[in-house]
């Protein structure tokens, strides 16, 4: 899952970005509203974590601009403003959820999974294609009839990207976007290395290579 964190408090931003990376997210962090819109113009994100009190352009203005463009990216507001009118205003402007600071990271991660599921049309936090399932909360993958396998952060991110769209072929660039954030070093064979690890844990046919195009998991096992 690729996440854009929009937070001008450097201490909070660093803590949240580190926690997101520990939770297998590719997390990009900007510190003002205009930088957020610029990032969203350049990059696809699965979730946006948006503070309201931002320099250059307010969080509310960012959200209004996003929805006016027709963007349906899930937005979770993170703010110290806990007044009822602030919460109502944010939700009516198009936010998917609202979390008041200070918050627990476990709750933030659960709310992120929930807004992503709703936007993706998923009823539960388990992705699957009939042969393999991936629990988004435990980050474990299970082959039908087998034992759960704990995945590395990047193995999880790659498998989540594929299982979110069973049957779709994702290119190397599309997979790298889901795995690596800004500043992360990307080795030339990183995707192949991660797929090798997943095949070793879940079976050699679980991920199919479409030569010259990319990789996919079948719609059904």
N, C-alpha and C positions, 0 to 999 in steps of 0.2 A: 504494500500500500504506500503510495507516495503522498506525503502530507506537506502542506504549506502552513507554517507557523508564522503568524503576524503578531508580534509582541515587541513593544518598545522598552520594556524593563529588561535590562541585560541579564540580571541574575535569574529572573523567572524564565526568560527565553532559553538560557543555557541549560537550566535544569530540565525544562520540558523537552528540548531538542535531544538531550542525552537519553532521557527516558524513552522517547519515541524510537530512537535508534536501537536501544536495548530491547524494544518490543517488536523488532523486525521491520520497522518502517523506514523508508527513505524520506528523511525530514529536511526540508529547506526552511530557512529562517530569515525573515525580513523584519525591519524595525519601523516602517511607516506605511501609510495607506497607499501612497502612490507606487512605492516599490512593490506592494502586493499586487496591484493591478498590472504592473509591468510583468511580474513573474507569471501571472495567470494568462497574460497574452502569449507568453513564450512556451509554457509548459502545461501539460495535462496533470491535474491533481485529483486524487480520489477523495480527499477531505481537506477543508480549510479550517484552521483554528484561528479565530479572529478576535483580537482585543478591540474594544470600542474607542478608548482614549488614545488615539494615535496622532503623531505629527504629520504634517503635510496634507493628509486627507483622513477624515475620521473613519472608524470602522463601519459606522452606519452608512457613510457615503460610499465606501467600498462595496458593501452589501447591496445597496440600492443600484449602483452601477452594474454590478454583476448580474443581477436579476433583470435589469433593463435590457441587457445584451442577450438575454435568453439563456444564460448559463445556469445549468442545473447542478453544478458541483455542490456537494453537501457542505454546509457551513455550520460550525459549532462555535458560538460566541463564548469567549473566556473573558470575564470582566469582573472588576470589583463593584460595579454598579448593581446593587441588588434591589433597587426600588421596583415596585410592581410595574410602573409605567415604562421603565427601561426594558424589563423583560418582555412586556407586551409589544413595545415598539420594535424590538429586535426580531421577534417571531413574526410580526405582521410584515416586516420588511423583507422576509424571506429566509430567515435563519431556520435551520432544522432543529437546533437544540440550543440550550443556554446553560452555562455552568458558571457559578459565582466563585471567585477567588476568596480565600484559598481553597484548593480542592485536592483530593487524593488522586494520584496518577492512575490507580486501578479503576477509579470511577471514570476518569477521562477516557481511558482506553476502551472501557465498556461502552460509553456513549458514542465514541468514534465508530466502533463496530456496528452499533445499532443504526446510526444515521447512514453509514455505508450500505448496510443490508437493505434498509428501506428504499434508498435510491436505486439499488441494484435489483429490487423485487424479490429479495430472499426472505424466507420466513424464519430461518434459524441461523445460528452462528457456525453451522457445519456445511462446508462446501463438498460436493461429491459428483462423481460421474457414473455411479453404479459399481465401480470397481475399486476406487480409492476415495477416502473421505479425509477432509482436513478440518480440524477443529480450530477455529480462529481464536478461541480463548486460551486453549492450552498449547497451541502451536504444535500439535501432534498430528501425524498422518497415519491412517490405518488402511491397509489393504484388506479387502473383504476376506474374512476368515482368519486374519492375522492379528498380531499384537501391535499396539500403537508404537510408532517410531518417533522419537524426538528429533526434530530438524534443527539445523543451524538457522540463524536469523535470515540469511540470504537464501538458503534452500526453501524456507517457509515463504519468503516474499515471492520467489519465482513460481512455486507451485500454486500459491494463491492467485497470482496473475493468470496462470493457465486455467485453473479450475473455475475462476470467475466467468470464463467464456469457453466452456467445453466445445470442442470442434473447431474453434477459431484458430487460425495460424498466427502466432505472434512472432514478429521479427526480432533479431538480436537487439536492435535499437529500442523496440517497445519493451522488451524484457529488462534491459539495462535501466530504462526510465523508472521501472517499478522497484528496482533493487538498490540503485545508487542515488544519493543526494549530491548537492553541489559540493565540490571539494573532495569527494571520494575518488580514490584512484581506481580506475577500471582497467584490468588487464585484458589483453586481446582475447584470451581463451576463457574468460571468467564464466560465461554462460555455459559453455561445454563442461567446465569443471563442476559446476553446481548440478547440472543435469546428470553427470556421471554419479555424483553422490546420491542423488534421489533415486536413480535406477538401482544403485547398489542396495539401498534400503527398501525399495518398494517393487523391484522387478524391472527387468531390462526393457519391457514393452510398455511401461506405464506412460512414458512420454515419447511421442513419435516425431522424428525429424522429417521435415519436408525439404528435401535438398534444394538449396539455393533460395529458400523462402523463409523458413523459420521452424518453429516447434509448436506442437499441439498435444492436448490430451483428448481422446475420443469422447464423443457425447455420452456413450454408454460403454461399460467395460466389456 
